[in-house]
Every structure is written in C-alpha cells, then in structure tokens.
Amino acid sequence: MSKAAPANDTPVYLRAYLAPLAPVLARPDVTDIYVNRPGEVWAETLGGAVERHEAPDLDTATLERLARQIAAISHQGISREHPLLSASLPDGSRVQIAAPPATRGSMAIAIRKHVSSDLALSDYVAAGAFADTSRRTVAGKSETDLRLAELLEAGDIAGMLAAAVKARKNILVSGGTSTGKTTFLNALIREIPAEERLILIEDTPELHQHHDNLVGLLAVRGALGEARISATDLLAASLRMRPDRIILGELRGEEAYTFLRAINTGHPGSMTSVHADSAERAIEQIVLLVLQAGTQLSRDDVRHYVRSTVDVYVQLARTRGQRRVAEVLLA
C-alpha cells in the first residue's frame, strides 16, 4: 500500500509545503503525482486513470519553498545554476523537480509514491500475472538448465523462477515505467536461501531486507559537503565485503559494465533491473549502457558478453492498469 509519511517523520516545514498535495498523497490508490504549473495537481491511480485537481494554495512561492525543503532534506541544492533535483521524501517516495531555466516557465514536480508491497511469487500466480506470459528457451544442456526449461515449457513460471534463484542463475528484470520492477525483484529475493550473504545497492531504499546477513548500500548524489558516491563505487566496495549475491536496484549508467564483471567473477545468482520494452531490448539497453561507459569492446562483443552473463530475463508490462509478466526468456 502507498501511504504518506507519518507526521512525526516529516520535517514541519516540509509538511507545511506539502499540505496542498496531502489529499492525493494520502490516497492509497494513487501511485504518481504531477505538478505541471501552479494551482493544479494531477494524480495517476493504480487502475491507470489520470485525474486533475484544483490546488489554489499551490502557488509559485509554495512550489519554490517546497523544492528548497526537499533539496535540504536530501542534502542537495536547487537553483538557477542547478535547476534539476532528484530526491526522496521521508516515506521513500521518489521526487523529480525541474525548475527554471530548465522549464518553459513554472516549476514542474513529479512524485512516484513509495509502494511497500511485499509480494511472493505465489501472489503473482494468484493474481494471474503469469496467465499470458510468453516463454522462450535457448538454454544450455546442463542438468539444471534442462530442468528449468522443462518447468518453463510446462507453464510453471513461478516454479521455474524460484528454481532459477536457488540454482544461482543471474536474473534481469525489465519493464517500462510503473510496471513493478522493484516489487518483482523483492519477490525473487524472497526465494534466496536465508543463509546467504546479500549486498543490496540502490539510490533509494526500496528493496526489502528479509535476510539477516545483509548489507544495504545507497548511492549519494553529493552536495552541501557530502561526497558523491556512485553505484559503480558501491559495486567496487561490495566486492570487498564478500557477498554471495549482489542485488543492484536498477542499471542506469556506467555501473552496467562493472555489474556484469562482478557477477561474472564469483557472484552468481545476482539480480538487477533495467528500463526496456522487451527482453531483447533489455539486452540492447545494457549494451548501450556498457558502450557509453567507454569500453573498448565492440557492440557485438558486448552483446555476447551480456547474453553469456545473464541467465534469465523477466519482462514486465502494465495493461489497463494491471501489472503482469509479459515474457520470460531462459538464455
């Protein structure tokens, strides 16, 4: 369920400037909130409907103060020299702010509410999320691969994914915006044996910590005296912390190559996610991220490296507001 942060968890000034948004922030059926200009709020619901609400108290001055408060609690700044801000609210909701001169006029704010859904694979089965899943197998000939292929071809997708996790297969979850990639990663993490040591790497704490022997690392954007710590930095540090598996919340940049190298050198069973519209496009997206990092490898070499490193691809989709597993590829 999505929910607004408890009052005593939110700084008083921030709470005051969030007041015009409070009615939609408090609604459990709202997933995203947009402010395109002063005086109005747009809300997107779980069913995919988009609503417009009048917000007369949300004037330009309030928007500017709200942006400064969000910047302050995230130890960042926002100004004409730095008009873009990516941050989080105290409840974990993600915020993106664009201010002049990076906009045509007024400030724009987008809030993705923090969803604390903690689902198991069995919950996806019960919800019918695997009912129309496309299945493809190009697996190797090991006994484990053959068993996974049998489960997949038999339509036991949840069983196949659970077995793949226990067999320490590397898994990539892909999908578009608001398809539930983090929630599905959490479901996969629940299948990891309790005795294993996990390192979670994120920029916003969203992955659930079910395991006792677990360390959660957070990337820091760096401002107001804080050092900038990237996902690449955290991946390098994690290798010295003796993880059994590395769980990277999302591949977004140069860390893609570092992650592939890390899981290919002694950390099988690792997982991550990426924005893409199909399993094949997920591969191409990772190839692009690796090439942008400046590797000397050719595109074909990188593509082969990705295919030989990632064992299972899970593509998520959202149709008429309902999240589902659109495709599973066993590589």
Rosetta blueprint (number, residue, H / E / L):
1 M L
2 S E
3 K L
4 A L
5 A L
6 P L
7 A H
8 N H
9 D H
10 T L
11 P L
12 V H
13 Y H
14 L H
15 R H
16 A H
17 Y H
18 L H
19 A H
20 P H
21 L H
22 A H
23 P H
24 V H
25 L H
26 A L
27 R L
28 P L
29 D L
30 V E
31 T E
32 D E
33 I E
34 Y E
35 V E
36 N L
37 R L
38 P L
39 G L
40 E E
41 V E
42 W E
43 A E
44 E E
45 T E
46 L L
47 G L
48 G L
49 A L
50 V E
51 E E
52 R E
53 H E
54 E E
55 A L
56 P L
57 D L
58 L L
59 D L
60 T H
61 A H
62 T H
63 L H
64 E H
65 R H
66 L H
67 A H
68 R H
69 Q H
70 I H
71 A H
72 A H
73 I H
74 S L
75 H L
76 Q L
77 G L
78 I L
79 S L
80 R L
81 E L
82 H L
83 P L
84 L E
85 L E
86 S E
87 A E
88 S E
89 L L
90 P L
91 D L
92 G L
93 S L
94 R E
95 V E
96 Q E
97 I E
98 A E
99 A L
100 P L
101 P L
102 A L
103 T L
104 R L
105 G L
106 S L
107 M L
108 A E
109 I E
110 A E
111 I E
112 R E
113 K L
114 H L
115 V E
116 S L
117 S L
118 D L
119 L L
120 A L
121 L H
122 S H
123 D H
124 Y H
125 V H
126 A H
127 A L
128 G L
129 A L
130 F L
131 A L
132 D L
133 T L
134 S E
135 R E
136 R E
137 T E
138 V L
139 A L
140 G L
141 K L
142 S L
143 E H
144 T H
145 D H
146 L H
147 R H
148 L H
149 A H
150 E H
151 L H
152 L H
153 E H
154 A L
155 G L
156 D L
157 I H
158 A H
159 G H
160 M H
161 L H
162 A H
163 A H
164 A H
165 V H
166 K H
167 A L
168 R L
169 K L
170 N L
171 I E
172 L E
173 V E
174 S E
175 G E
176 G L
177 T L
178 S L
179 T L
180 G L
181 K H
182 T H
183 T H
184 F H
185 L H
186 N H
187 A H
188 L H
189 I H
190 R L
191 E L
192 I L
193 P L
194 A L
195 E L
196 E L
197 R L
198 L E
199 I E
200 L E
201 I E
202 E E
203 D L
204 T L
205 P L
206 E L
207 L L
208 H L
209 Q L
210 H L
211 H L
212 D L
213 N L
214 L E
215 V E
216 G E
217 L E
218 L E
219 A L
220 V E
221 R L
222 G L
223 A L
224 L L
225 G L
226 E L
227 A L
228 R L
229 I E
230 S L
231 A H
232 T H
233 D H
234 L H
235 L H
236 A H
237 A H
238 S H
239 L H
240 R H
241 M H
242 R L
243 P L
244 D L
245 R E
246 I E
247 I E
248 L E
249 G L
250 E L
251 L L
252 R L
253 G L
254 E L
255 E H
256 A H
257 Y H
258 T H
259 F H
260 L H
261 R H
262 A H
263 I H
264 N L
265 T L
266 G L
267 H L
268 P L
269 G L
270 S L
271 M E
272 T E
273 S E
274 V E
275 H E
276 A L
277 D L
278 S L
279 A H
280 E H
281 R H
282 A H
283 I H
284 E H
285 Q H
286 I H
287 V H
288 L H
289 L H
290 V H
291 L H
292 Q H
293 A L
294 G L
295 T L
296 Q L
297 L L
298 S L
299 R H
300 D H
301 D H
302 V H
303 R H
304 H H
305 Y H
306 V H
307 R H
308 S H
309 T H
310 V L
311 D L
312 V E
313 Y E
314 V E
315 Q E
316 L E
317 A E
318 R E
319 T E
320 R L
321 G L
322 Q E
323 R E
324 R E
325 V E
326 A E
327 E E
328 V E
329 L E
330 L E
331 A L
